[in-house]
Amino acid sequence: MAATDRQATTPVLAHALSAAERGLAVIPLSRTKLPALRSPHRDTPEPAGPPCHGECGRFGHGVHDASSDPARIRELFAAAPRATGYGIACGLPPHHLIGVDLDTKSGTDPFTALRELARRHLFTIPATVIVLTPSGGRHLWLSGPPDVVVPNSAGRLAPGIDIRGTGGYLVGPGSRTDRGPYTTAPGTSRLAPAPCPPTLLRLLLPPPRAHHPTPPPTGGHGQGLVQFVLAAHEGRRNTRLFWAACRAYEDGIGPALADSLVGAAISTGLSEREARATVASAARMTGHHP
């Protein structure tokens, strides 16, 4: 165990710090697998506009609190002394984690369903990290491309197969819940998340929306999307840019707003190449050709 982990005061903190050493961003979880820190906005209505994802500077924003910085992780767990587990945020660099959750609680057979999908669509699940769940299920860790946002879904791929993508999280190995512990499958703990097979990745993405041209909305709406990107913090810049670009293309102002969105993203620290790739990915996702 690394030196930073030996300084941990609880086993779950040690596991969380170990995950962070692999570049994974984590948050503390309760025994119910929910974020252990309550929202700071629970007693007061949030102001109009996009919901707060941590811009207020306080803890309690769920997966948006996730970090791989040891000092911040210690602060998170110090604020959540009753945490018995930790969540691993999906979709973030460097792994852009995609979680394939094979859930047996509903009486389904997700293992057979995944094998059938692989046979029908001609892909193979590569050797990767596998986490065993207390209910007999499995979490498969895969890595995705940096410019693709994989949405969360439940049962869309097949009954019993849930997907944890951007904005979601996986319960990390070493966590304890009301049902028992999460453990790494033998022989997989030292593996890196394997690249998601391209055919499977296409199945995880929603079909392009049909494009129905509409009159361009007011300039204020476009400026609001630009401001949304400008307010992004490190770790959320690419996700915010992608969301804003998708809304712009869906509203018919994508081509006119693309350069402004790219400029806003550059000002937050993204490179121009990464920003333009994200906007182009949003255009393709919404059925347009950048």
The 8 nearest C-alpha neighbors of each residue, nearest first, counted from 0:
[[1, 4, 2, 5, 17, 3, 13, 14],
 [0, 2, 4, 3, 5, 17, 20, 16],
 [3, 1, 5, 4, 0, 6, 7, 17],
 [2, 4, 6, 1, 5, 7, 16, 69],
 [3, 5, 13, 6, 7, 1, 2, 16],
 [6, 4, 2, 7, 3, 1, 0, 13],
 [5, 7, 4, 3, 8, 2, 13, 9],
 [8, 6, 13, 4, 5, 9, 12, 3],
 [7, 9, 6, 12, 10, 13, 5, 11],
 [8, 10, 12, 11, 7, 13, 14, 83],
 [11, 9, 13, 12, 14, 8, 7, 173],
 [10, 12, 14, 13, 9, 84, 83, 15],
 [11, 13, 15, 9, 14, 10, 7, 16],
 [12, 14, 4, 10, 16, 7, 11, 15],
 [15, 13, 17, 11, 12, 16, 173, 18],
 [14, 16, 12, 18, 17, 13, 11, 19],
 [17, 15, 19, 13, 18, 14, 4, 12],
 [16, 18, 14, 20, 19, 15, 13, 4],
 [19, 17, 15, 21, 16, 20, 23, 14],
 [18, 20, 67, 23, 16, 22, 21, 17],
 [19, 21, 17, 18, 22, 16, 23, 67],
 [22, 20, 19, 18, 23, 17, 67, 191],
 [21, 23, 19, 20, 67, 93, 24, 18],
 [22, 24, 19, 18, 21, 67, 25, 87],
 [25, 23, 66, 67, 65, 88, 87, 19],
 [24, 26, 87, 65, 86, 66, 88, 85],
 [25, 27, 65, 86, 85, 64, 28, 62],
 [28, 26, 85, 35, 82, 84, 34, 76],
 [29, 27, 34, 35, 85, 84, 82, 33],
 [28, 30, 35, 82, 31, 32, 83, 33],
 [31, 29, 176, 32, 177, 83, 175, 28],
 [30, 32, 29, 33, 176, 177, 28, 34],
 [33, 31, 29, 30, 28, 176, 34, 170],
 [32, 34, 28, 31, 29, 35, 30, 61],
 [35, 33, 28, 61, 36, 27, 29, 32],
 [34, 36, 28, 29, 27, 82, 79, 33],
 [37, 35, 59, 34, 79, 38, 58, 61],
 [38, 36, 59, 39, 35, 34, 41, 60],
 [37, 39, 59, 40, 41, 60, 36, 58],
 [38, 40, 41, 59, 37, 57, 58, 42],
 [41, 39, 38, 43, 42, 45, 44, 59],
 [42, 40, 38, 39, 43, 44, 37, 45],
 [43, 41, 40, 44, 39, 38, 45, 37],
 [44, 42, 40, 41, 45, 39, 46, 38],
 [45, 43, 46, 40, 42, 41, 47, 50],
 [44, 46, 43, 40, 47, 50, 51, 48],
 [47, 45, 48, 44, 50, 49, 51, 43],
 [48, 46, 45, 49, 50, 44, 51, 223],
 [47, 49, 50, 46, 45, 51, 223, 227],
 [48, 50, 51, 47, 227, 46, 52, 45],
 [51, 49, 52, 48, 45, 47, 46, 53],
 [50, 52, 53, 54, 49, 55, 45, 60],
 [53, 51, 63, 60, 54, 50, 55, 64],
 [52, 54, 55, 56, 51, 60, 57, 63],
 [53, 55, 56, 52, 51, 232, 57, 230],
 [56, 54, 53, 57, 51, 52, 58, 39],
 [55, 57, 54, 53, 58, 52, 51, 59],
 [58, 56, 55, 53, 59, 39, 54, 60],
 [59, 57, 60, 64, 56, 36, 53, 39],
 [58, 60, 38, 36, 37, 61, 39, 57],
 [61, 59, 63, 64, 38, 52, 53, 58],
 [62, 60, 63, 34, 59, 64, 36, 26],
 [61, 63, 64, 65, 88, 60, 166, 26],
 [62, 64, 61, 65, 60, 52, 53, 166],
 [65, 63, 62, 60, 61, 66, 58, 26],
 [66, 64, 25, 26, 24, 62, 63, 88],
 [65, 67, 24, 25, 68, 64, 72, 71],
 [66, 68, 24, 19, 23, 22, 69, 25],
 [67, 69, 71, 66, 70, 72, 19, 24],
 [70, 68, 72, 71, 73, 67, 16, 19],
 [71, 69, 73, 72, 68, 74, 75, 67],
 [70, 72, 74, 73, 68, 69, 75, 66],
 [73, 71, 69, 75, 74, 70, 68, 76],
 [72, 74, 76, 70, 71, 75, 77, 69],
 [75, 73, 71, 77, 72, 76, 78, 70],
 [76, 74, 72, 78, 73, 77, 71, 79],
 [75, 77, 79, 73, 78, 74, 80, 27],
 [76, 78, 74, 79, 75, 80, 73, 72],
 [77, 79, 75, 76, 80, 74, 36, 58],
 [80, 78, 76, 77, 81, 82, 35, 36],
 [81, 79, 77, 82, 76, 78, 83, 35],
 [80, 82, 79, 83, 29, 35, 76, 28],
 [83, 81, 29, 28, 80, 79, 84, 27],
 [84, 82, 175, 29, 30, 174, 11, 81],
 [85, 83, 174, 28, 175, 82, 11, 27],
 [84, 86, 27, 28, 26, 171, 170, 174],
 [85, 87, 170, 26, 169, 25, 171, 168],
 [86, 88, 25, 169, 168, 24, 171, 170],
 [89, 87, 168, 24, 25, 167, 62, 86],
 [90, 88, 96, 164, 165, 168, 167, 91],
 [89, 91, 95, 165, 96, 164, 97, 88],
 [90, 92, 95, 89, 93, 94, 96, 88],
 [93, 91, 95, 94, 90, 145, 22, 234],
 [92, 94, 95, 91, 22, 23, 145, 96],
 [93, 95, 92, 96, 142, 91, 143, 192],
 [96, 94, 90, 91, 92, 143, 142, 93],
 [95, 97, 89, 142, 90, 94, 141, 143],
 [98, 96, 141, 164, 142, 163, 89, 140],
 [97, 99, 163, 140, 162, 139, 100, 138],
 [98, 100, 162, 139, 138, 161, 101, 163],
 [101, 99, 138, 161, 160, 102, 162, 98],
 [102, 100, 160, 137, 136, 109, 159, 138],
 [101, 103, 136, 159, 104, 100, 160, 109],
 [102, 104, 136, 105, 106, 107, 159, 108],
 [105, 103, 106, 102, 134, 107, 136, 135],
 [106, 104, 107, 103, 159, 102, 158, 108],
 [105, 107, 104, 103, 108, 159, 102, 109],
 [106, 108, 105, 103, 159, 109, 158, 104],
 [107, 109, 110, 111, 103, 112, 159, 106],
 [110, 108, 112, 159, 101, 111, 160, 107],
 [111, 109, 113, 112, 108, 114, 101, 160],
 [110, 112, 114, 113, 109, 108, 115, 116],
 [111, 113, 109, 115, 110, 114, 116, 108],
 [114, 112, 116, 110, 115, 111, 109, 117],
 [113, 115, 117, 111, 116, 112, 118, 110],
 [116, 114, 118, 112, 113, 117, 119, 111],
 [117, 115, 113, 119, 114, 118, 120, 112],
 [116, 118, 122, 114, 120, 115, 121, 119],
 [119, 117, 115, 121, 116, 120, 114, 122],
 [118, 120, 116, 117, 121, 115, 122, 114],
 [119, 121, 117, 118, 122, 116, 198, 199],
 [122, 120, 118, 117, 119, 123, 198, 116],
 [121, 123, 117, 120, 198, 196, 124, 118],
 [122, 124, 125, 117, 121, 196, 118, 114],
 [123, 125, 126, 122, 196, 117, 195, 127],
 [126, 124, 123, 127, 193, 194, 196, 195],
 [127, 125, 193, 124, 128, 187, 190, 192],
 [126, 128, 193, 192, 190, 125, 129, 140],
 [127, 129, 187, 140, 190, 192, 188, 139],
 [130, 128, 139, 184, 138, 183, 187, 127],
 [129, 131, 183, 138, 137, 182, 184, 172],
 [132, 130, 137, 182, 181, 183, 184, 136],
 [131, 133, 181, 136, 134, 135, 137, 130],
 [134, 132, 179, 135, 178, 180, 181, 131],
 [135, 133, 132, 136, 104, 103, 178, 102],
 [136, 134, 132, 133, 103, 131, 137, 102],
 [137, 135, 102, 132, 101, 103, 134, 131],
 [136, 138, 131, 101, 130, 132, 100, 139],
 [137, 139, 100, 130, 129, 99, 101, 98],
 [138, 140, 129, 99, 98, 128, 137, 141],
 [141, 139, 98, 192, 128, 97, 127, 138],
 [140, 142, 192, 193, 97, 195, 194, 96],
 [143, 141, 96, 194, 94, 95, 192, 195],
 [142, 144, 95, 195, 194, 96, 145, 97],
 [143, 145, 146, 147, 95, 142, 194, 148],
 [146, 144, 147, 95, 143, 92, 148, 90],
 [145, 147, 277, 144, 280, 276, 148, 273],
 [148, 146, 144, 145, 149, 280, 143, 277],
 [147, 149, 165, 150, 146, 90, 164, 238],
 [148, 150, 164, 165, 204, 147, 203, 151],
 [151, 149, 164, 165, 148, 152, 204, 163],
 [150, 152, 163, 164, 162, 167, 149, 165],
 [151, 153, 162, 161, 155, 150, 154, 163],
 [154, 152, 161, 155, 162, 160, 151, 159],
 [153, 155, 158, 157, 160, 161, 156, 159],
 [156, 154, 157, 153, 152, 158, 161, 160],
 [155, 157, 154, 160, 158, 203, 202, 161],
 [156, 158, 154, 160, 155, 159, 112, 109],
 [159, 157, 154, 160, 107, 109, 156, 155],
 [158, 160, 109, 102, 154, 107, 101, 157],
 [161, 159, 101, 154, 157, 158, 100, 109],
 [162, 160, 153, 100, 154, 152, 99, 159],
 [161, 163, 99, 152, 151, 98, 100, 164],
 [164, 162, 98, 151, 167, 97, 168, 99],
 [165, 163, 151, 149, 150, 97, 89, 167],
 [164, 166, 90, 89, 167, 149, 150, 148],
 [167, 165, 164, 89, 62, 168, 90, 88],
 [168, 166, 163, 164, 165, 89, 88, 151],
 [167, 169, 88, 87, 89, 86, 163, 170],
 [168, 170, 87, 86, 171, 88, 98, 163],
 [169, 171, 86, 85, 87, 168, 172, 174],
 [170, 172, 86, 85, 174, 87, 169, 173],
 [173, 171, 182, 181, 174, 183, 130, 170],
 [172, 174, 181, 182, 14, 171, 11, 180],
 [175, 173, 84, 172, 181, 180, 171, 83],
 [174, 176, 180, 179, 83, 84, 181, 30],
 [177, 175, 30, 179, 178, 31, 180, 32],
 [176, 178, 30, 179, 31, 175, 180, 32],
 [177, 179, 176, 133, 134, 180, 175, 30],
 [180, 178, 176, 133, 175, 177, 181, 132],
 [181, 179, 175, 174, 133, 176, 182, 173],
 [180, 182, 172, 132, 174, 173, 131, 133],
 [183, 181, 172, 131, 130, 173, 180, 184],
 [182, 184, 130, 172, 188, 131, 129, 185],
 [183, 185, 129, 130, 187, 131, 186, 182],
 [186, 184, 187, 183, 188, 129, 182, 130],
 [185, 187, 188, 184, 189, 190, 183, 128],
 [188, 186, 128, 190, 189, 185, 184, 129],
 [187, 189, 190, 183, 186, 128, 185, 184],
 [190, 188, 187, 191, 186, 128, 127, 192],
 [191, 189, 187, 188, 128, 127, 192, 126],
 [190, 192, 193, 127, 128, 189, 188, 140],
 [193, 191, 141, 140, 127, 142, 128, 190],
 [192, 194, 141, 127, 142, 191, 195, 125],
 [195, 193, 142, 141, 143, 196, 192, 125],
 [194, 196, 141, 142, 143, 200, 197, 193],
 [195, 197, 199, 198, 200, 194, 122, 124],
 [198, 196, 200, 199, 195, 201, 122, 194],
 [199, 197, 201, 200, 196, 122, 202, 120],
 [198, 200, 202, 196, 201, 197, 203, 195],
 [201, 199, 197, 203, 202, 198, 196, 195],
 [202, 200, 198, 199, 203, 204, 197, 205],
 [203, 201, 199, 200, 204, 198, 156, 205],
 [202, 204, 200, 201, 199, 205, 149, 156],
 [203, 205, 201, 202, 149, 206, 200, 150],
 [206, 204, 207, 203, 202, 150, 284, 201],
 [205, 207, 208, 204, 284, 285, 286, 202],
 [208, 206, 286, 285, 284, 205, 209, 283],
 [209, 207, 285, 286, 210, 206, 284, 205],
 [208, 210, 211, 207, 286, 285, 206, 249],
 [211, 209, 208, 212, 286, 249, 285, 287],
 [210, 212, 213, 209, 249, 251, 208, 250],
 [213, 211, 251, 210, 214, 250, 249, 215],
 [214, 212, 251, 215, 211, 250, 216, 249],
 [213, 215, 216, 212, 251, 250, 252, 217],
 [216, 214, 251, 252, 213, 217, 250, 218],
 [217, 215, 214, 218, 220, 250, 252, 221],
 [216, 218, 219, 220, 215, 221, 222, 214],
 [217, 219, 221, 220, 222, 216, 215, 223],
 [218, 220, 222, 217, 221, 223, 216, 224],
 [221, 219, 223, 218, 222, 217, 224, 216],
 [220, 222, 218, 224, 223, 219, 225, 256],
 [221, 223, 225, 219, 224, 220, 226, 218],
 [222, 224, 220, 226, 221, 225, 219, 227],
 [225, 223, 227, 221, 222, 226, 243, 228],
 [224, 226, 222, 228, 227, 223, 260, 229],
 [227, 225, 229, 223, 228, 224, 222, 230],
 [226, 228, 224, 225, 230, 229, 223, 231],
 [229, 227, 225, 226, 230, 231, 240, 239],
 [230, 228, 226, 263, 227, 231, 225, 267],
 [229, 231, 227, 228, 226, 232, 54, 267],
 [232, 230, 236, 228, 229, 235, 239, 233],
 [231, 233, 235, 236, 234, 230, 267, 54],
 [234, 232, 235, 236, 231, 267, 268, 237],
 [233, 235, 236, 232, 91, 237, 92, 238],
 [236, 234, 238, 233, 232, 237, 231, 239],
 [237, 235, 231, 239, 238, 233, 234, 232],
 [236, 238, 240, 239, 235, 241, 277, 274],
 [237, 239, 241, 235, 240, 236, 242, 148],
 [240, 238, 242, 236, 241, 237, 228, 235],
 [239, 241, 237, 243, 238, 242, 228, 244],
 [240, 242, 244, 238, 239, 243, 281, 277],
 [243, 241, 239, 245, 240, 244, 238, 246],
 [244, 242, 246, 240, 245, 224, 241, 239],
 [243, 245, 247, 241, 246, 242, 278, 281],
 [246, 244, 281, 242, 248, 247, 243, 249],
 [247, 245, 249, 243, 244, 248, 250, 242],
 [246, 248, 253, 244, 250, 252, 245, 249],
 [249, 247, 253, 251, 245, 250, 246, 252],
 [248, 250, 246, 247, 251, 245, 285, 210],
 [251, 249, 247, 248, 252, 246, 215, 213],
 [250, 252, 248, 249, 215, 253, 213, 212],
 [253, 251, 247, 255, 248, 250, 254, 215],
 [252, 254, 248, 247, 256, 255, 257, 251],
 [255, 253, 257, 256, 252, 248, 289, 251],
 [254, 256, 252, 253, 257, 258, 259, 251],
 [257, 255, 253, 259, 254, 258, 252, 260],
 [256, 258, 260, 254, 259, 253, 255, 261],
 [259, 257, 261, 260, 256, 262, 255, 254],
 [260, 258, 262, 256, 261, 257, 263, 225],
 [261, 259, 263, 257, 262, 258, 225, 264],
 [260, 262, 258, 264, 259, 263, 274, 257],
 [263, 261, 259, 265, 260, 264, 258, 266],
 [262, 264, 260, 266, 229, 261, 265, 228],
 [263, 265, 261, 267, 266, 262, 269, 228],
 [266, 264, 269, 262, 268, 267, 263, 270],
 [265, 267, 263, 264, 268, 262, 229, 269],
 [268, 266, 264, 265, 269, 229, 263, 231],
 [269, 267, 265, 266, 270, 264, 233, 236],
 [270, 268, 265, 264, 267, 274, 273, 271],
 [269, 271, 273, 272, 265, 274, 268, 264],
 [270, 272, 274, 273, 265, 275, 269, 261],
 [271, 273, 275, 270, 274, 276, 269, 277],
 [274, 272, 276, 270, 271, 275, 277, 269],
 [275, 273, 271, 277, 276, 261, 272, 270],
 [274, 276, 278, 272, 277, 273, 271, 279],
 [277, 275, 279, 273, 274, 278, 280, 272],
 [278, 276, 280, 274, 279, 275, 146, 241],
 [277, 279, 281, 275, 280, 276, 244, 241],
 [278, 280, 282, 276, 277, 281, 289, 275],
 [279, 281, 277, 283, 278, 282, 284, 276],
 [282, 280, 284, 278, 245, 279, 283, 241],
 [283, 281, 287, 279, 285, 280, 284, 289],
 [282, 284, 287, 286, 280, 285, 281, 288],
 [285, 283, 281, 282, 207, 286, 280, 287],
 [286, 284, 207, 282, 283, 208, 287, 281],
 [287, 285, 207, 283, 284, 208, 282, 210],
 [288, 286, 282, 283, 285, 289, 284, 248],
 [287, 289, 283, 282, 286, 279, 285, 280],
 [288, 279, 282, 287, 283, 254, 278, 280]]
